[in-house]
């Protein structure tokens, strides 16, 4: 009984080996025929190969873009927290020393900072669509909506 199983397995292996060989021969014949018929850049087999490679590269690039956006957003959040926190601390120190602190409209650096954040929000809203509330202040929500809507 064990020998019958072994013979059956050998027959299957021979069949699969022959099929693999036949497919390789067909692939080489097609490749040769396509090389004669089509110019180098229009060979269908090469185009299919290039398309598969591009699809793999796009998937990798998408993952890398997500990582980059996440890191960028983390940097924006930390910068905003630090800068606004430091500004508030300086204003409190100025007030405790009797110096009148700059208002938001008098502080050009702070106004420029807020303008940059607002421009980014407008850009994110335009990409995410009208479903985002115009009063949203959470940049992470905007970023997430932008990523989701682009897929």
Backbone as ProteinMPNN parsed JSONL, in Angstrom:
{"seq_chain_A": "XXXXXXXXXXXXXXXXXXXXXXXXXXXXXXXXXXXXXXXXXXXXXXXXXXXXXXXXXXXXXXXXXXXXXXXXXXXXXXXXXXXXXXXXXXXXXXXXXXXXXXXXXXXXXXXXXXXXXXXXXXXXXXXXXXXXXXXXXXXXXXXXXXXXXXX", "coords_chain_A": {"N_chain_A": [[0.832, -1.184, 0.0], [1.939, 1.238, 0.784], [3.795, 1.588, -1.244], [2.202, 1.995, -3.504], [1.116, 4.502, -2.936], [3.42, 6.008, -3.021], [4.159, 5.723, -5.718], [1.99, 6.957, -6.938], [2.341, 9.53, -6.034], [4.799, 10.117, -7.213], [4.023, 10.101, -9.903], [2.32, 12.331, -9.959], [4.144, 14.359, -9.304], [5.822, 14.186, -11.56], [3.978, 14.948, -13.526], [3.367, 17.617, -12.738], [5.905, 18.754, -12.96], [6.354, 18.485, -15.722], [4.268, 20.126, -16.648], [5.085, 22.588, -15.62], [7.463, 22.904, -17.046], [6.414, 23.017, -19.659], [4.907, 25.394, -19.507], [6.971, 27.238, -19.089], [8.324, 26.994, -21.53], [6.317, 27.969, -23.249], [6.155, 30.59, -22.284], [8.718, 31.57, -22.98], [8.582, 31.328, -25.78], [6.469, 33.108, -26.363], [7.643, 35.461, -25.423], [9.816, 35.709, -27.188], [8.437, 35.917, -29.629], [6.96, 38.27, -29.166], [9.05, 40.071, -28.925], [9.934, 40.198, -31.525], [7.688, 41.196, -32.859], [6.792, 43.549, -31.533], [7.949, 46.893, -30.776], [10.665, 47.671, -28.482], [9.68, 49.106, -26.18], [6.996, 48.523, -26.193], [6.419, 45.911, -25.759], [4.17, 43.539, -24.713], [4.559, 41.657, -22.602], [6.666, 42.738, -21.168], [5.49, 45.121, -20.437], [3.412, 44.258, -18.762], [4.934, 43.192, -16.695], [6.211, 45.536, -15.823], [3.98, 46.999, -14.963], [3.092, 45.438, -12.789], [5.29, 45.769, -11.086], [5.149, 48.538, -10.65], [2.693, 48.671, -9.308], [3.35, 47.354, -6.93], [5.294, 49.129, -5.993], [3.718, 51.433, -5.654], [2.061, 50.675, -3.556], [3.931, 50.41, -1.49], [4.852, 53.057, -1.449], [2.524, 54.402, -0.702], [2.207, 53.499, 1.94], [4.531, 54.603, 3.05], [3.979, 57.314, 2.685], [1.799, 57.625, 4.4], [3.087, 57.164, 6.848], [4.826, 59.346, 6.817], [3.005, 61.507, 6.801], [1.821, 61.099, 9.289], [4.031, 61.475, 10.993], [4.619, 64.123, 10.33], [2.275, 65.381, 11.184], [2.45, 64.883, 13.907], [4.699, 66.404, 14.528], [3.69, 68.986, 13.909], [1.631, 69.166, 15.823], [3.129, 69.043, 18.228], [4.786, 71.282, 17.939], [2.894, 73.313, 17.846], [1.66, 73.065, 20.385], [3.885, 73.566, 22.054], [4.779, 76.151, 21.183], [2.471, 77.808, 21.539], [2.02, 77.365, 24.246], [4.434, 78.391, 25.351], [4.21, 81.059, 24.539], [1.937, 81.881, 25.951], [2.947, 81.62, 28.534], [4.999, 83.558, 28.514], [3.413, 85.842, 28.189], [2.019, 85.82, 30.633], [4.159, 86.205, 32.357], [4.997, 88.747, 31.517], [2.721, 90.206, 32.24], [2.792, 89.883, 35.015], [4.998, 91.393, 35.603], [4.139, 93.875, 35.088], [4.156, 94.684, 32.48], [2.412, 95.357, 29.553], [1.05, 92.762, 27.756], [1.487, 91.733, 24.307], [-1.251, 91.865, 22.089], [-3.087, 89.423, 20.156], [-3.346, 90.491, 17.582], [-1.291, 92.344, 17.521], [0.996, 90.846, 17.591], [3.048, 89.839, 15.273], [4.497, 87.525, 14.547], [3.093, 85.477, 15.835], [0.637, 85.825, 14.586], [1.339, 85.177, 11.94], [2.016, 82.509, 12.312], [-0.488, 81.422, 13.061], [-1.841, 81.975, 10.704], [-0.59, 80.272, 8.889], [-1.335, 77.77, 9.956], [-4.118, 78.012, 9.648], [-4.319, 78.191, 6.844], [-3.457, 75.672, 6.154], [-5.524, 74.178, 7.263], [-7.665, 75.006, 5.623], [-6.81, 73.986, 3.182], [-6.805, 71.246, 3.792], [-9.518, 70.898, 4.34], [-10.601, 71.396, 1.795], [-9.684, 69.204, 0.405], [-10.838, 67.147, 1.85], [-13.538, 67.578, 1.602], [-16.992, 68.751, 1.819], [-18.099, 67.657, 4.066], [-16.871, 68.158, 6.432], [-17.06, 69.986, 9.393], [-16.959, 73.517, 9.529], [-16.027, 74.743, 11.777], [-14.187, 73.157, 12.975], [-11.367, 72.517, 14.965], [-9.475, 70.665, 15.318], [-6.661, 69.476, 14.026], [-5.789, 66.908, 13.54], [-8.132, 65.497, 13.005], [-8.855, 66.659, 10.586], [-6.657, 65.852, 9.041], [-6.939, 63.052, 9.102], [-9.396, 62.82, 7.786], [-8.674, 63.775, 5.28], [-6.841, 61.817, 4.418], [-8.486, 59.526, 4.379], [-10.445, 60.259, 2.505], [-8.951, 60.388, 0.216], [-8.544, 57.829, -0.588]], "CA_chain_A": [[0.0, 0.0, 0.0], [2.831, 2.378, 0.857], [4.452, 1.755, -2.539], [1.217, 2.576, -4.423], [1.037, 5.923, -2.605], [4.662, 6.592, -3.505], [4.085, 5.759, -7.176], [1.005, 7.979, -7.288], [2.984, 10.819, -5.761], [5.811, 10.312, -8.263], [3.306, 10.446, -11.13], [1.851, 13.708, -9.807], [5.326, 15.221, -9.384], [6.228, 14.216, -12.975], [2.977, 15.737, -14.251], [3.557, 19.027, -12.395], [7.195, 19.164, -13.533], [6.141, 18.658, -17.16], [3.417, 21.31, -16.828], [5.938, 23.745, -15.35], [8.365, 23.013, -18.191], [5.615, 23.461, -20.81], [4.586, 26.809, -19.3], [8.213, 27.988, -19.3], [8.553, 27.008, -22.982], [5.324, 28.889, -23.821], [6.566, 31.945, -21.905], [9.875, 31.947, -23.801], [8.128, 31.509, -27.159], [5.73, 34.368, -26.405], [8.608, 36.547, -25.246], [10.555, 35.815, -28.453], [7.501, 36.402, -30.644], [6.651, 39.659, -28.865], [10.24, 40.873, -29.216], [9.991, 40.391, -32.987], [6.515, 41.938, -33.341], [6.629, 44.865, -30.913], [9.18, 47.606, -30.386], [11.119, 47.352, -27.117], [8.858, 49.689, -25.116], [5.598, 48.129, -26.328], [6.306, 44.468, -25.55], [3.14, 43.323, -23.689], [5.071, 40.931, -21.434], [7.453, 43.682, -20.372], [4.554, 46.088, -19.873], [2.747, 43.604, -17.624], [5.935, 43.122, -15.629], [6.399, 46.89, -15.301], [2.76, 47.375, -14.245], [3.124, 44.737, -11.498], [6.314, 46.435, -10.271], [4.606, 49.844, -10.26], [1.659, 48.436, -8.297], [4.041, 47.069, -5.664], [5.927, 50.374, -5.556], [2.674, 52.336, -5.193], [1.633, 50.213, -2.238], [5.0, 50.799, -0.561], [4.858, 54.513, -1.384], [1.354, 54.808, 0.079], [2.544, 53.262, 3.347], [5.532, 55.59, 3.452], [3.298, 58.615, 2.769], [1.021, 57.619, 5.645], [4.04, 57.344, 7.948], [5.317, 60.719, 6.741], [1.929, 62.39, 7.25], [1.673, 60.921, 10.734], [5.175, 62.144, 11.629], [4.447, 65.56, 10.111], [1.212, 65.845, 12.062], [2.986, 64.846, 15.269], [5.563, 67.58, 14.644], [2.822, 70.169, 13.956], [0.961, 69.184, 17.129], [4.098, 69.37, 19.281], [5.21, 72.676, 17.747], [1.773, 74.182, 18.239], [1.532, 73.006, 21.843], [5.045, 74.223, 22.661], [4.795, 77.578, 20.872], [1.349, 78.482, 22.189], [2.281, 77.303, 25.687], [5.501, 79.345, 25.671], [3.678, 82.415, 24.356], [1.066, 82.159, 27.099], [3.823, 81.782, 29.699], [5.645, 84.877, 28.385], [2.382, 86.855, 28.448], [1.775, 85.849, 32.081], [5.338, 86.818, 32.983], [4.93, 90.182, 31.226], [1.646, 90.781, 33.059], [3.225, 89.922, 36.43], [6.011, 92.445, 35.737], [3.513, 95.152, 34.779], [4.275, 94.982, 31.049], [1.194, 94.908, 28.877], [1.417, 91.793, 26.706], [0.984, 91.952, 22.957], [-2.474, 91.166, 21.717], [-2.877, 88.548, 18.99], [-3.204, 91.295, 16.362], [-0.004, 93.052, 17.578], [2.094, 89.873, 17.532], [3.078, 89.413, 13.863], [4.977, 86.14, 14.451], [1.985, 84.611, 16.223], [-0.366, 85.948, 13.522], [1.832, 84.387, 10.809], [1.889, 81.099, 12.7], [-1.906, 81.062, 12.967], [-2.228, 82.021, 9.293], [-0.093, 79.031, 8.278], [-2.214, 76.683, 10.429], [-5.431, 78.196, 9.019], [-4.204, 77.844, 5.427], [-3.388, 74.21, 6.074], [-6.878, 73.68, 7.526], [-8.473, 75.249, 4.422], [-6.357, 73.013, 2.182], [-7.286, 69.92, 4.206], [-10.969, 70.878, 4.152], [-10.92, 71.307, 0.366], [-9.428, 67.826, -0.017], [-11.727, 66.224, 2.553], [-14.908, 67.79, 1.151], [-17.873, 69.601, 2.621], [-18.652, 66.974, 5.237], [-16.17, 68.591, 7.642], [-17.568, 71.193, 10.015], [-16.004, 74.607, 9.335], [-15.514, 75.187, 13.081], [-13.291, 72.139, 13.521], [-10.034, 73.015, 15.286], [-8.582, 69.523, 15.493], [-5.948, 69.214, 12.77], [-5.722, 65.46, 13.329], [-9.389, 65.098, 12.357], [-8.728, 67.065, 9.192], [-5.661, 64.986, 8.394], [-7.55, 61.736, 8.93], [-10.414, 62.937, 6.736], [-7.963, 63.923, 3.997], [-6.281, 60.499, 4.049], [-9.576, 58.602, 4.076], [-11.135, 60.664, 1.273], [-8.079, 60.199, -0.951], [-8.483, 56.396, -0.938]], "C_chain_A": [[0.875, 1.245, 0.0], [3.491, 2.65, -0.487], [3.5, 2.373, -3.563], [1.122, 4.082, -4.211], [2.266, 6.643, -3.164], [4.639, 6.719, -5.024], [3.107, 6.838, -7.637], [1.606, 9.371, -7.09], [4.022, 11.126, -6.83], [5.157, 10.728, -9.575], [2.826, 11.895, -11.102], [3.013, 14.693, -9.932], [5.797, 15.324, -10.832], [5.273, 15.086, -13.793], [3.165, 17.241, -13.993], [4.868, 19.566, -12.971], [7.058, 19.415, -15.026], [5.306, 19.902, -17.434], [4.232, 22.585, -16.626], [6.879, 23.991, -16.524], [7.612, 23.549, -19.421], [5.276, 24.95, -20.695], [5.808, 27.694, -19.522], [8.521, 28.098, -20.787], [7.595, 27.993, -23.649], [5.716, 30.335, -23.519], [7.729, 32.426, -22.775], [9.469, 32.185, -25.261], [7.362, 32.823, -27.314], [6.683, 35.56, -26.317], [9.368, 36.79, -26.55], [9.664, 36.411, -29.548], [7.189, 37.881, -30.425], [7.843, 40.57, -29.16], [10.347, 41.159, -30.713], [8.871, 41.304, -33.474], [6.504, 43.384, -32.829], [7.971, 45.552, -30.705], [9.46, 47.376, -28.9], [10.155, 47.865, -26.035], [7.393, 49.277, -25.175], [5.389, 46.628, -26.155], [5.309, 44.204, -24.412], [3.658, 42.604, -22.437], [5.879, 41.864, -20.532], [6.548, 44.72, -19.723], [3.836, 45.507, -18.652], [3.698, 43.539, -16.437], [6.143, 44.492, -14.983], [5.187, 47.337, -14.492], [2.734, 46.714, -12.868], [4.114, 45.401, -10.55], [5.815, 47.784, -9.771], [3.543, 49.685, -9.179], [2.285, 48.143, -6.934], [4.665, 48.339, -5.102], [4.902, 51.361, -5.011], [2.194, 51.964, -3.8], [2.655, 50.62, -1.176], [5.007, 52.306, -0.365], [3.683, 55.027, -0.553], [1.616, 54.629, 1.569], [3.532, 54.304, 3.861], [4.912, 56.984, 3.579], [2.463, 58.709, 4.047], [1.938, 57.845, 6.845], [4.551, 58.783, 7.994], [4.257, 61.704, 7.229], [1.73, 62.302, 8.761], [2.799, 61.634, 11.48], [5.053, 63.658, 11.499], [3.392, 66.109, 11.057], [1.677, 65.869, 13.516], [3.868, 66.063, 15.512], [4.734, 68.862, 14.739], [2.159, 70.287, 15.32], [1.918, 69.61, 18.242], [4.554, 70.818, 19.174], [4.118, 73.635, 18.212], [1.634, 74.22, 19.755], [2.657, 73.783, 22.518], [5.01, 75.729, 22.436], [3.674, 78.34, 21.584], [1.549, 78.483, 23.705], [3.349, 78.3, 26.115], [5.013, 80.79, 25.558], [2.792, 82.797, 25.533], [1.891, 82.397, 28.365], [4.507, 83.149, 29.676], [4.631, 85.987, 28.677], [2.077, 86.964, 29.94], [2.941, 86.506, 32.814], [5.335, 88.329, 32.741], [3.877, 90.862, 32.098], [2.071, 90.887, 34.522], [4.275, 90.996, 36.673], [5.436, 93.814, 35.38], [3.652, 95.566, 33.334], [3.0, 94.496, 30.376], [1.581, 93.981, 27.725], [0.82, 92.19, 25.364], [-0.338, 91.223, 22.771], [-2.175, 90.317, 20.488], [-2.639, 89.365, 17.724], [-1.879, 92.06, 16.338], [1.187, 92.127, 17.394], [2.161, 89.278, 16.122], [3.543, 87.961, 13.714], [3.848, 85.156, 14.781], [0.888, 84.642, 15.166], [0.05, 85.129, 12.304], [1.694, 82.894, 11.082], [0.441, 80.637, 12.545], [-2.383, 81.06, 11.516], [-1.794, 80.737, 8.58], [-0.988, 77.853, 8.673], [-3.583, 76.79, 9.75], [-5.405, 77.829, 7.537], [-4.157, 76.329, 5.251], [-4.762, 73.602, 6.306], [-7.762, 73.839, 6.294], [-8.115, 74.226, 3.34], [-6.882, 71.62, 2.52], [-8.789, 69.814, 4.015], [-11.332, 70.715, 2.683], [-10.679, 69.899, -0.159], [-10.426, 66.861, 0.596], [-13.177, 66.4, 2.13], [-15.716, 68.583, 2.15], [-18.367, 68.94, 3.896], [-17.973, 67.399, 6.533], [-16.762, 69.906, 8.113], [-16.529, 72.308, 9.9], [-15.436, 75.114, 10.652], [-14.531, 74.196, 13.701], [-11.915, 72.736, 13.766], [-9.024, 71.881, 15.403], [-7.937, 69.157, 14.16], [-5.873, 67.718, 12.495], [-6.983, 64.944, 12.649], [-9.345, 65.459, 10.878], [-7.782, 66.163, 8.433], [-6.266, 63.615, 8.107], [-8.577, 61.769, 7.797], [-9.783, 63.05, 5.36], [-7.437, 62.585, 3.519], [-7.403, 59.561, 3.598], [-10.236, 58.963, 2.75], [-10.279, 60.457, 0.042], [-8.005, 58.744, -1.376], [-9.764, 55.926, -1.574]], "O_chain_A": [[0.582, 2.207, -0.71], [3.724, 3.806, -0.841], [3.92, 3.177, -4.395], [1.055, 4.85, -5.171], [2.163, 7.743, -3.707], [5.066, 7.743, -5.558], [3.368, 7.546, -8.61], [1.389, 10.272, -7.901], [4.118, 12.259, -7.3], [5.666, 11.599, -10.279], [2.916, 12.603, -12.105], [2.889, 15.731, -10.582], [6.135, 16.413, -11.296], [5.704, 15.862, -14.646], [3.125, 18.041, -14.928], [4.925, 20.711, -13.418], [7.564, 20.408, -15.55], [5.608, 20.655, -18.36], [4.083, 23.548, -17.378], [7.075, 25.129, -16.949], [8.112, 24.421, -20.131], [5.353, 25.682, -21.682], [5.691, 28.783, -20.085], [8.931, 29.158, -21.262], [8.005, 28.767, -24.514], [5.621, 31.202, -24.388], [7.722, 33.561, -23.25], [9.949, 33.122, -25.901], [7.576, 33.563, -28.274], [6.539, 36.541, -27.047], [9.545, 37.935, -26.967], [10.085, 37.295, -30.293], [7.155, 38.659, -31.379], [7.666, 41.709, -29.593], [10.796, 42.231, -31.117], [9.072, 42.097, -34.394], [6.242, 44.32, -33.585], [8.993, 44.901, -30.488], [8.583, 46.935, -28.158], [9.85, 47.144, -25.085], [6.619, 49.646, -24.292], [4.287, 46.129, -26.384], [5.561, 44.594, -23.272], [3.231, 42.92, -21.327], [5.794, 41.795, -19.306], [6.798, 45.152, -18.598], [3.675, 46.184, -17.636], [3.301, 43.803, -15.303], [6.239, 44.604, -13.761], [5.337, 47.98, -13.453], [2.389, 47.364, -11.881], [3.83, 45.58, -9.366], [6.027, 48.14, -8.611], [3.494, 50.475, -8.236], [1.807, 48.627, -5.908], [4.586, 48.604, -3.903], [5.167, 52.052, -4.027], [1.948, 52.834, -2.964], [2.295, 51.11, -0.105], [5.151, 52.785, 0.76], [3.831, 55.98, 0.213], [1.287, 55.504, 2.371], [3.386, 54.821, 4.968], [5.276, 57.747, 4.474], [2.429, 59.754, 4.695], [1.612, 58.616, 7.748], [4.691, 59.367, 9.069], [4.566, 62.628, 7.981], [1.499, 63.312, 9.425], [2.556, 62.315, 12.476], [5.348, 64.392, 12.443], [3.578, 67.165, 11.66], [1.329, 66.78, 14.267], [3.798, 66.684, 16.572], [5.036, 69.733, 15.555], [2.123, 71.367, 15.908], [1.569, 70.43, 19.091], [4.695, 71.507, 20.185], [4.388, 74.632, 18.881], [1.504, 75.294, 20.342], [2.416, 74.562, 23.44], [5.188, 76.503, 23.377], [3.912, 79.399, 22.165], [1.28, 79.484, 24.37], [3.192, 78.981, 27.128], [5.362, 81.637, 26.38], [2.887, 83.909, 26.051], [1.569, 83.273, 29.168], [4.586, 83.821, 30.704], [4.964, 86.966, 29.344], [1.896, 88.066, 30.458], [2.745, 87.264, 33.764], [5.635, 89.103, 33.65], [4.103, 91.95, 32.627], [1.748, 91.867, 35.193], [4.438, 91.466, 37.799], [6.164, 94.806, 35.369], [3.303, 96.694, 32.984], [2.559, 93.368, 30.597], [2.341, 94.364, 26.835], [-0.197, 92.879, 25.288], [-0.513, 90.099, 23.242], [-1.131, 90.476, 19.856], [-1.825, 88.983, 16.884], [-1.385, 92.396, 15.261], [2.281, 92.589, 17.072], [1.433, 88.338, 15.803], [3.043, 87.24, 12.85], [3.67, 84.144, 14.104], [0.275, 83.615, 14.876], [-0.784, 84.459, 11.696], [1.308, 82.119, 10.207], [0.179, 79.583, 11.966], [-3.226, 80.247, 11.136], [-2.539, 80.185, 7.769], [-1.356, 77.037, 7.827], [-4.145, 75.781, 9.326], [-6.351, 77.228, 7.028], [-4.744, 75.779, 4.319], [-5.138, 72.636, 5.643], [-8.52, 72.933, 5.948], [-8.991, 73.675, 2.673], [-7.349, 70.898, 1.639], [-9.291, 68.777, 3.583], [-12.264, 69.982, 2.352], [-11.382, 69.443, -1.061], [-10.821, 65.88, -0.034], [-13.975, 65.475, 2.278], [-15.211, 69.027, 3.181], [-18.993, 69.598, 4.727], [-18.436, 67.046, 7.618], [-16.945, 70.833, 7.323], [-15.346, 72.074, 10.145], [-14.45, 75.851, 10.644], [-14.093, 74.387, 14.835], [-11.353, 73.388, 12.885], [-7.831, 72.132, 15.572], [-8.588, 68.598, 13.277], [-5.893, 67.303, 11.336], [-6.91, 64.048, 11.807], [-9.745, 64.669, 10.024], [-8.07, 65.754, 7.308], [-6.123, 63.082, 7.006], [-8.624, 60.867, 6.96], [-10.291, 62.491, 4.388], [-7.57, 62.25, 2.342], [-7.289, 58.889, 2.573], [-10.553, 58.078, 1.955], [-10.806, 60.358, -1.067], [-7.45, 58.448, -2.435], [-9.883, 54.753, -1.929]]}, "name": "protein", "num_of_chains": 1, "seq": "XXXXXXXXXXXXXXXXXXXXXXXXXXXXXXXXXXXXXXXXXXXXXXXXXXXXXXXXXXXXXXXXXXXXXXXXXXXXXXXXXXXXXXXXXXXXXXXXXXXXXXXXXXXXXXXXXXXXXXXXXXXXXXXXXXXXXXXXXXXXXXXXXXXXXXX"}
